[in-house]
Amino acid sequence: MKMTKKSSSTLAGYIGLGLGIILIVFQFRQIDLAGVIERISSIGFSSVLILLPFSALHLLETIAWMNVFPPSIRAIPFFKLLKIQLITETISMTIPAGVAIGEPLRPFLCNRFIGIPLPAGVASVAVRKLLLGVAQGIYTIIGAIAGFSLLQSVTIPMFPVAVLGYIMIGCGIAVFLLFLFFLFVLLNGSAAQNVHRILMYVPFKRVKVWLLTKEAGFLDTDEELKSFDAPFARRLIFVLLIYILAWFMLAIESYIILCLLGVEISFLQVLAMDTAITMLRALFFFIPSGLGVQELGYRVFFQALGMHDFQDYGAFVLLRRFKELLWYSAGYCIMFFSGVHLRDAEGFSNGDS
């Protein structure tokens, strides 16, 4: 059963990777790479500014994560948690179906590097993920309203009228309500036990045996979630604001790049564009880093804005990808120097730990 699950996930990931590569080739076939590289080199030392929003994003996410551990966990070392944030995010974004490995790895590394019990780590990761989803919903609504006119100018095949603005607002509201609902369900104190009960209906003896051995862990996780009492739960509003600010770092990064390239565009236009691209990447989560999908989305928006200079487009998407390459290279360096290996991550995500 484990092998089948792993193979299916890996297959979907590699299919997504192949699709992403095809899209990248399609997008870059009209671009003069030599001219794009020359355009990028003209920015000079100011290009360092491009790295700042992504670093701020990781710092903000780490601060927020520190505040969603159960009340029983105190004095969490910031830099150790930041290291875990960088390692797991790198895995999630760079390998096929990486989210299925990176997210379960978080509580394991919290236990390994900080000594946080697994049930408390699992509880924090679950609350963190749901709050991040709620924040994305709010971020999408803000971006869609702020750039509604731009979104309406983007034509969608098979739709005779402009609808993207309404679709984005609807998506934002749906994401917000869905993740908020699951957050309330999670904090009712019996969510993990209910999940365990549902999984016990799986008609595979080995799975049932494994679930029975892990039943105590599910119960312990519920106990940790019950500790999110009313005063502590109010802290989650502060955490939600931090996550919303972290989402805004993506639009700020795009705005900085476009300004350095000399492109005349308003921040509200960039915000609308990036909220739509972020949602698009979420839909194609099985493609590592939204490879190809992100580039296709930006090209559509550049055309909607009347920006038909392929040099600007090529320089913009290459700078974004080069920034990711630098950050993820740093993430893998931290990972291997910390003694974390992909086989550890895969083993834990498959329930071997």
N, C-alpha and C positions, 0 to 999 in steps of 0.2 A: 504493500500500500504506500509506504513512504517513497519507494523508488518511483512508482507511478506518478505520485504527486510532484515529486521533484522533476521528473522527466517532462511532464506536461508544462510546468512552470518554465523550465529552461527552454523548451521548444517554442513556447509563445514568445519568450524573450528574444530568441535568436531570429524568429520570423519578424518581430518588430525591428530588430537591429538591421536586418536585410532591407526592410521597407524604408527605414530611415536613410540608409546609404543611397538607395535608388532616388529618393526625394532630393537628397543633397546634390547628387550628380545632375539631376534635372534642373535644379535651381542655379547651379554654377556654370552651366554650359554656355551662357551668354555673357559671362563676366571675364574681363581682362584681369587675370590674377596679378600680373606684373604691375598694372596700373593701380590696382587696389592696395598692394603692398607698399607702393610708393606713396599713396595717399595716407596710409597708416603711419609710415615713417615720418611724415611731415608734422605729425602731432608733437613728437619729441617727448621731453621729460614729463609733460602734463599728462601723458597716458597713465602715469602712476595713480592718478585720481580714480581711474576706472576700477581699481581694486578695492577702494574704500567701502562702497555700499555693501558688497558681498561680505566683507569682514564685519561690518556693522550688523548685518543680518544674522550671522552666526553668534555674535556677542549677545544680541537681543534674544535670540532663541534660547541661548544657554541661561540667560537671566530668568526668562520665563519658565524654563524647565525646572530650575532650582526651586521655584515657588509652587510647583504642583506635586511635589513629593508629599506623602502623608505626614501629618503633624509629628508622628513618632520619629521621623528622620530629621536630624538637626545637624548643623555645621557641615554642609556639603561643600567640599573644596571646588571653587569655581573653575580653576584651570584643568583639573582632572575631568570635570564634567564637560568642559569645552573640548577636550581631547576626544571624549566619547562622541560628542556631537559631530565633530569633523570626520571621525572615522566612519561612523554609521551613515552619515549623509553622503560621503564619498561612495560607499558601497551601494547605497540605494540608487544613486544617480548614474553610476557608470557601468554596471554590469546588467545583462539581460534579466528582467524581472527582479531587479535588485531590492525593491522595497520589501519583498517577501523575505529577504535575508537581513537587510539593514535594520528594520524596525524591531524584530524579535531579538536582535543582537544587543539592543540598548540595555535592557535589564541585566543581561548576562555580563556585560562589561561594567555596569554599575556595581554588580556584586564582586567582580574580579578586581577592579581598580580602587573602589571606594569602600567595599564591604557592606553595601546595602543589601538586605535580604531580597531574594527574588520576588516574593509577593509584593513588597513595597515598590520595587523597581517596575514590575508589570503594571501596577496601579498607576504609577506616575506616567508611564509611557502611554497608557490607554487614555488618561485624562488629557495629556499633552496633545495626542493626535486629534482628539475630538475638538479641543479648543482651537487647534490650528485650523480645522475645517470650518468651525464657526467664524473665525477671523477671516478666512478666505471668502466666505459668503458675504460678510460685511464689506470687505475690500472690493469685491466684484460689484456690489450694488453701488458703492461710492464711485468707482471708476466708470461704470455704465452710465450713471446719471451725469457725471462730470463731462463725459465725452459722448453724450447721446447722439449729437448731430454727426460726429465722425462715424460712429457705429452704423448709423442709418444710411450713410453714404456707401457702405460696403455692400455690394450685391452678392446674394447667395443663389447659386444655381437651383432651379426648380421652384423658387419663390418669386412670384410676379411683382411683389411690392417689397419695400425696405422693411426688414423685421429684425435685423441683428441687435439693435438697441433694446428692443423689447425682450428678445431671447436672452440677452446677457442679464438684464434686470431679473427676469424670471429664473435664470440659472442661479443667480446670487441669492435670491430669496429661498429657492429650493434647497441649496446647499446649506444655507444658514439654519433653516428650520430642521432639516434632516439631522445635521450634526448636533444641534441643540437638543433635539429629542433623544438621540442616543446618549448624550451627556447626562441628561436627567435620569434615563434608564440605568446608566452605569453607576450613578451615585446613589441609587436607591438601596444599595447594600446587598443585593442578591444576584447581580448581573452575571458574575463569573460562575456561580452555582447553576444558574439557568442555562448558560452556555454549555456547561459540563453535562447537564441533564439532556439537552438536545443532542449533543454529540454522541451520547450513549446509544442513540437510536441507529447509529451507523452500523450496517450489517457486516462488520469485519471483526473477527475475534481478536486479532492482534491489536487493533485500534482500541477495542474495549478494555483489553488487559492493560494497555498503556494508560488509558484514561483513569482506570481504577487506581493505578499506582500514583497518579498525579492528582487525585481527588482532594487530598489535603491541601495541595498548593492552590487549587481553585478556591477552597474555603478560606484560606489565609488571605488571598487577594481580596475577597469580599470583606473580610474584617478590616483590611487596610482602607478600602473604599468607604466603609462605614465611618471611619475616623474623620472624613471630610464633613465636620459639623457646620452649622450655620455661620459662625464667625470665620472659620477657615474658608468656607465656600465663598464668602464675599471677596476674599483675596483673588479669586478666579477672575473677577471683573478687571482688576489691575493687570493680571496676566493676559487677559484678552486684548487689552489696549496695547500691550507690548507686542503681541503677535500681529496685530493690525499694522503697527508701525514697521515690524519686520517685513511684512508683505510689501509695504511701500518702498522698501529698499530696491526692489526689482525695477520699479518705474524710475526711481532716481538714478539708478545705474544706466538705464537706457537713455535718459535725458542727458546725463553727463557725456556719454559717448557721442550722441548726436550733436551736442553743442561743440565738442572738441573737433568734430568733423565739419563744423560750420553750417550745419543744416538748420534752417529756420523752422522751428516747430515749438508749440506751446507745451507746457508741462501737462496740462489737462488732456491734450491730444495723445501724449505719450502714455499717460495714465490709462486712458481708454484702450489704447492699443495693447498695453502690457497685461491688463486684466483679462482681455479676450485671449491673448496668447497663453497666459497662465492656465486658464480654464481649458484651452485646447490641449495643452500638455497633460493636464490631469486626465482628460478623456483617453489619451494615448499613453497611459502610464507604463505600458509594457515596452515602450521604446526608450532605451537609455537616454536620459537628458533631453527627451523630445527631439532626438536627432532627425533633421529633415522637416518634421512637422512645424517646429518653431520657425525655421527659415521660410517655409511656405507661407505661414501666417504673416510674418513681417513683410514679405513681398506683396501680399494682398493689401495690407494697410499702407505701404509706401505708395502703391498705385492709387489708392483711394485718396491720398493726400496730394496727388499730382506730382509725386517725387519719382520721376522715371529715370534718374541717373543711376545706372547699375554700379557705378563706382562707389556712390554713397551707400547703396544697399550692401554691396559686397564688403566694404570696409566695416560697416556696422555689425553684420553678422559674424565676420571673422574676429573682430575685437571681442565680442561677447563670448565666442567659443574659445578664444585664446585665454581669456580670463578664467573660464572654467577649467581649462587644461592646467593652468598654473595652480589653481586652488585644489583640484583633485589630485594633482601630482603631490602637493604638500600633504593632502590627506592620506595618500598611500604611504608616503615616507613616515608619517606619524604612526600609521597603522603597523608597519613592519618593524619599526624601531621599538614599538611598544609590545612586540611579540604576539600580535594578533594576526591570524591567517584566515584566508577565505574558507578553508576547510573547517575551521572552528565555527565561523559564522553559519555555514551551510549545515553543519551538524546540529547546532543549537536551534536553527529555524525548523529543522525536521524533528525536533523533540528528543534529540539524543542526550541532552543534558538533564 
